[in-house]
Structure formats: C-alpha cells, structure tokens
Amino acid sequence: MPLLDQLERLFGRFALANLALYLVIGQVFVLFARMLQLVPVENLVYAPVLVLEGEWWRLLTFMFVVPVPQSLLGFVFAAFGWYLFYMMGSALENYWGAFRFNLYLFISYALTLVLSFVTPGALVTNLFILGSVFLAFAYLNPDFELVLFFVLPVKIKWLALLAWAWNVVLFIRGDLADRLQIAASVGSFFLFFLADMIRSLRQGQRNLTRRSERAAEQDKPRHVCYVCGKTDRTHPNLDFRYCSKCAGDQCYCPEHIKNHAHVVAADDSKPA
C-alpha cells in the first residue's frame, strides 16, 4: 500500500507500541475503580451531546469502559476476552508494525466519533471498535484455532463469520446509532483489506476458469471416428485406429477403418 508506506515514513515515529496491552491495562484499572466505587461510570461513558457540553475527556475514557462482571464466571470470561484482545492485537502489531496497527484502530475510533454526531444523544460503545481487531486477525489467520469453553477447538474463521452475521443482523434490526457504529468500526477493515479481497476474488475466478478448462480438456475424447463421429467416450469398447493413407492422421472406428474415402491434403492433386 503506497499511501500507508508514505504515512508511515511521515508519522511512524509517533506510533505507540504495545497499544493493545495499554488498552487492556486501562480497562482492568477502570473496572476495579468502578467496583471500588472510586469512579462512577456516568463520568466515563461517551455521547456527543456530553462532549458538546465541555466534558471532552469522554472522548478517551469510553474506550476503557467494560461491563462489570456479575459472577466469578463473568470474571473468567472477562479475563479470557482481555487475553484474546491482547493476543490478537499483539499479533497484528507484529505483522503490520506498531504504526499500521495504531492506524487501524485509530480509523475505527475516529470514524466512530465523527459518525456519532449524527445521533448526538446516543451512548457510544467501544465494542465494535475493539471487535474490528478480531475481524482483522481472523482474516489474516483464518485457520487459527480457539478452544471454546476450554474444551471445543474451533477455527477462528467460523467465529468471524458469526461476528459478521451478527453485525449484519444488528445493522438491519438496530437503530441508526447502532448502524453508524457498525459502519464506522468496519470502515478500517475494508480500508485495509478490500483491495486484497478483490485481488483474491479475481484470482479465485481465474483459478476456477483454469480448473474448468482442465476439466473440459480431460472430458474431451481421445479418439473420434472421422466418418460417424463415434468416440472412445461414447463407445469405450471399440478399437479405434488411424489411417496411414489419410492426410491429417485421421481416426476411424472398426466399421469405417477399411470403408472410407481417404482424406487428402488441400494441395494434393491425386485422387483418393
């Protein structure tokens, strides 16, 4: 991507390494601060109308707000979710470099903030922004296996399909605020991967065409009687032979190998 290369040369020195780790640490800190009633969640959530009233810190703090688990099992799943986000985010950062991973998350974040002003009274969640990391990781590592419930191994591409299906259903059935957040969160995914998806689709079409041509070539008969058109496909038990006196190496079935007019070359003046 030439544009990304240019941006990285200009702004790469400002990239924040280990961004996924800092997001997880911030979420853990905010969660325990809320549980100890040190910080009310009402001061952290984000809605454009609150920012317009001067509470600008909400533009950042909403990225660290997660639901408070209501049971020990809830804490286990929360910890597992943090682990997955850190693992996937670190993998993307190692694959792309810190700048491109920062940019990927920043695009989803920035689009979410911009589009949120269309519905200024609606609360904005970080779920879709963080979920875009999962979609990117699954696209690049479709055969990576997750062990669900610590028992069931599932390839991540199937979970990604479920995530896309959920986005589609929510986009159709949700309100305008939901649709805008979904559109914003997947915006970075398509900016990063759409060109590659189109190339893969075109390559798949070319491969399909080549396979069809090879299959058609394999289905063609090897021997076709010049007179009656019988082939080794339609009559596999016949003994087809070629006439040495015919021009062009012509093939004949047993009925016509000795009962046919010889084929002559166009410039041959001798009668058959």
LINWOLIN-V300722 format. One record per backbone hydrogen bond with DSSP energy under -0.5 kcal/mol. NH is the residue of the N-H (numbers start at 1). CO is the residue of the C=O. Records with the same first field share a line. If there is no record, write none. Layout:
NH->CO / CO
//
This chain:
5->1
6->2
7->3
8->4
9->5
10->6
11->7
12->8
14->11
15->12
17->15
19->16
22->18
23->19
24->20
25->21
26->22
27->23
28->24
29->25
30->26
31->27
32->28
33->29
34->30
35->31
36->32
37->34
38->33
39->33
43->40
44->41
45->41
46->124
49->120
50->47
51->47
52->48
53->49
54->51
55->50
56->54
58->55
59->56
60->57
61->57
62->58
63->60
64->61
65->62
66->64
69->67
75->71
76->72
77->73
78->74
79->75
80->76
81->77
82->78
83->79
84->80
85->81
86->82
87->83
88->84
89->85
90->86
91->87
92->88
93->89
94->90
95->91
96->92
97->92 / 93
101->97
102->98
103->99
104->100
105->101
106->102
107->103
108->104
109->105
110->106
111->107
112->108
113->109
114->110
115->111
116->112
117->113 / 114
118->115
119->116
120->117
122->119
124->46
130->126
131->127
132->128 / 129
133->129 / 130
134->130
135->131
136->132
137->133
138->134
139->135
140->136
141->137
144->141
146->154
148->146 / 152
150->147
151->148
152->148
153->151
154->146
156->144
157->142
158->155
159->155
160->156
161->157
162->158
163->159
164->160
165->161
166->162
167->163
168->164
169->165
170->166
171->167
172->168
173->169
174->170
179->175
180->176
181->177
182->178
183->179
184->180
185->181
186->182
187->183 / 184
188->184
190->186
191->187
192->188
193->189
194->190
197->193
198->194
199->195
200->196
201->197
202->198
203->199
204->200
205->201
206->202
207->203
208->204
209->205
210->206
211->207
212->208
213->209
214->210
215->211
216->212
217->213
218->214
219->215
220->216 / 217
225->230
226->251
229->225
232->223
235->231
238->235
240->238
241->252
243->250
244->242
246->243
247->263
249->246
252->241
256->253
257->253
268->265
269->267
//
